[in-house]
């Protein structure tokens, strides 16, 4: 399930087929095995309304969860850009040689962070992760060695800024791993199947064409949730605008 939801169009197609089959199965059961008596219809309508309400609530909760995760990814992108920009300025507190190394390293590091947001190639992302880790090690080694030689408050400020740069990358990565749980997907899918089955079972013969309406609506909702919840493969993605703006600013320095 975790791999399937990375591809929202596939989620839409798969759920549309499953839910439409569920509705047709409900109609088939009513027609062939247990026709509904008119005295039972009112009770079934109550059950159908209750399950549809529950489905709507759960879809709403799921949408709220993925939107909050999307906002979190945007906020961490902004915080990461601020941390890198601040440390670039604080590098001037270090001795000239160390300051030059830190600033050059931060420019390279910034390029890798932009690549993290924009790339969709698994191999390229793996290589970027390795380069990012190496740059983090190199940058920390520079400020750590400088702090050991000159344990002054100004150097400590540069060390603190570098710590914020490293931490912000970890927070960003954690936010990208924080996805809608598989159990939540399974729960909402089961309820959607039950709703469509009941809809098919309670529908009149003349309303068979309407059995596609609910599967289409629910599948569209699933598509939107999966799209927002997929950081790399969805149409709605976090654009590293702050990091790109910072990169353009640093090129002019």
C-alpha positions, 0 to 999 in steps of 0.5 A: 500500500505504501508503494501504491499510494505514491502514484495518485493516478493509479490510486484513482483508477484502482479505487474507482474499479473496486468501488464500482464493482462493490456497487454492482455486487450489491445490486447483483445480490439484491436482484439474484439472492435477496430482493429487498422488500419495501418495508425494509427500505427505510431501515436500509436507507438509515444504515446507508446514510450513517455509513456515508456520513462515517465515510465522509468524516474519515475522508475529511480526517484523512484530508486534514492529516495530509494537509497538515503534513504538507504544511509541515514540509513547506515550513521546514523548507523555509526553516532550512533556507533560513538556517543556511542563510544565517550560517552563511553570514555567521561564517564571517565570525570565523577566521578567514580561511575557515570562513571561506571553506564554510561558505563554499561548503554551504553553497554546495550543500544548498545545491544538494538540498534543492536537488532533494526537493526537485529530483524524482530519480531514485539513484540521483536522490541516493547520490545526493543523500551521500553527498549531503552527508559528506558535506555535513561532516566536512562543514561540522569538522571545520567549525568544530576544529575552529572552536577547539582552537578558539573557544570564543563566544563569536565562534560558538555562535557560528557553531550554533548556526551550523548545528541548526543547519544540520538539525533542519535537514533532519527535521525535513527528512522526518517530515517527508517520511511522515505519511498517512498510515497504511491502516488509515488507508485500509480503514477508509477503503473498507468503509467505502466498499461497504457504502458502495455495496449498500448503495447498490443493494438499495438502488432501484433498477432505474438508477443503475447508472447512478451507481458510478457517481459515488465510486467516482466521487470517493475515488477523486477524494482518494486521488487528492489525498494520495496526491498531497500525501506523496511528496515526490510523485504528486501534482501538489508538491513543495517547491523549494522557492526559499532555497532557490531564492537563497541560492540566487542571492549567494551567487551574487556574493 
